[in-house]
Structure formats: structure tokens, C-alpha cells
């Protein structure tokens, strides 16, 4: 028998000839028939039965509760979200109460980045951070703001930041570098109470197999051709720049390199050293670079009083030379370090001269050149050599050649 759509009330005459009000309908497959002396009582029963019928069809239940309608809706939504979860709602609530701490202050990502970069600028002003590092941080955070233009810093999740670091099929080392910048930024935000936890803490750090790599260098013959070519350009105006980068290993970057901040008074031909002060050094550490006899000859033929270290429009002119000689960013500095190691067989001395660690010297520069080629390199002289006799040079004492394990 088909189930009635709803319960109905009808008048019914009992066998005793008494008129009553009957409620009829179907509930859970059973037929319901109830008689009441008054229509009001019948109506009340019909309403109660209708509720029971609706509950059976929709799963809705009626119960006494102190929750508001909004709270009831949120509770129902929460249970629906946990339908396939392995734990109960109470378990997840207890976990959240134990582990989550809301940030004390809300801060937009843009404002957070602005404050963080101002903090890093103060570190730079105190000689604690190089301008190249500051620019590197700023560029990465600019990309982060472009990706998430209108969010609170506390809204960024570990998943979002992980995907951001992996963008563009980045290699593990690149991902680690991006992760490092974001970690220090969110550490700053955590200290400011803008975030409750540092979301980068849970991001994986990729382990990288450290393999010994060879730095790209020039041969002694290529270096000689390069210097003699530079002599022919505008009367040799670029000779000091190339000579200092090639024969002293001064970092040559024309954006933030050491050579931009090097002053003529730092180049001491009378004592045979170049003074790299902390404000000049990339790593903010003082070092002295020995002026080898061939470098002294170049700087005597092209004195800094007449030939500035950074001549006018050097970046454009250097680019033309770099194209002709296939010069990469640091190839001249790499050549100096590898030749120095080959000549003196001392990684410690090379590290002091170049401002690197011994581990970097061993990893990238050991055994790239022979002693014979190094001798040719440090014998490269200007042509023609100036007839003026240079001032006597006083060189720092050198350690005895050290045996280097293969």
C-alpha cells in the first residue's frame, strides 16, 4: 500500500453514534489511526505525527538545547566535515585548544614585509648585512607579495608556502634558499606576535649531496690575451679594474662587488698589500691581499692617480669585453684563486687572500691548475712595461709550501 503524503483529520462516527475526529496516515510503513473527542486535540496529534514523519525522511531530530540557531548550524557543519575522519569532534577540539594560539596582532603581509625590510636595512647600516643580501631578501619577498597580494601574514599556511618555494620546477638547492629567506621572515613575524607559529618550521629541508665542483677559470694564455686586449681600449682606462680582479681576486661585481668600494689609498704599493676593510668586504671581515710583482707592474704602468679603478661607463664597456672573451660573473676571481693554490700549495693562505673558507677552496679550486701554468699567470706583464722603476715592494712573509692530500 502506498504511504500517504501527510496525516489528515476527518470526522468519524463511532458505533455508539458518537462523532469523533480521526487522525490517519502512515509512519515507518505502519498505518496510524487515532480518534480524539475534539478537533484541537486531533490537530495537536497530527502536528506531532508530521514531525515524526519528517524526521524519519530527513534525519532531522528535535531536542531541547541551549545552543543558538547559528551554533546549531556550525555544529552540524562540523560533523559533516568529520564524517570520514578517524577521530571524534571532541578529539580535534582538544588538540586545537592545546596547540593553537591566536596571534595577538593582525598584520597584513605587505605591512609585515615593509617592517621586516626596514629591520634588515638597519642591520645593513650597522655593517651586519651586505647590500647584496638585503636586495636578495627584498626581491624574494616582493615575489611573495605578488603571489599573495591581500592577505594577513597569519593566514599563510605551510602548504601555500611550500608550493610557493617549489614554483617553476625549482631545484632542491633553490627551494632551500627560498625556504631560508621565508623562515627568517616568519621568525621575525612570530617575534612580533603577528603569527602564532612559524609555518615554515614544518616545511621540508632538502638534503643535497655535496659534490666537489670545479670553478670556471681562464688559462694563463687566455688571461694574458685578455689583459693585453684591455690595454688597447681607450688608452688602457680599464686596466686597473681588470688587473685587480684577475691578479688580486677582488670581487668584481659592478652592482655590489668589493671593487666598487675599493679606494686608491687601500692599494699600498709601498707595502705590497691591498687593504680590504670590513666596509669593503662582502663578508664584513678585514683581509690583506698580497700585491704580486706582476700586479705591481700593471698598477705602476697604469697608476690609480691617473686611471680610476671604476672608469666612466665601466659596466657597458666591461660587457663588450666579457662578450669577446666569454667572461662569466666571477671568472677572473676564480682564476686568481685557482692559480694561487697551484703556485703556493696552501689552501689556508688562498682562503686568507680571497676571503673564503678553506672548505670552499678545497671544494672548488684545488688542483685546477698546475704549478707551471700558475708561474706563467703571475708573470703576465703589461706591454710595454713602464721604464720607471717601481718603488721597492715589501711582501708579507709566506708560509712554507704545504703538502696537500690527494
Secondary structure, 3 states (H helix, E strand, C coil): CCCCCCCEEEEEECCCCCEEEEEEEEECCEEEEEEECCHHHHHHHHHHHHHHHHHHHHCCCCCCCCCCHHHHHHHHHHHHHCCCCCCCHHHHHHHHHHHCCCCCCCCEHHHHHHHHHHHHHHHHHCCCCCHHHHHHHHHHHHHHHHHCCCCEHHHCCHHHHHHHHCHHHCCHHHHHHHHHHHHHHHHHHHHCCCCCCCHHHHCCCCCCCCCCCCCCCCCHHHHHHHHHHHHCCHHHCCHHHHHHHHHHCCCCCCCCCHHHHCCHHHEECCCCEEEECCCCCCCCCCEEEECCHHHHHHHHHCCCCCCCCCCCCHHHHHHHHHHHHCCCCCHHHHHHHHHHHHHHCCHHHHHHHHCCCHHHHHHHCCCCCCHHHHHHHCCCCCCCCCCCCCCCCCCCCCCCCCCCCC
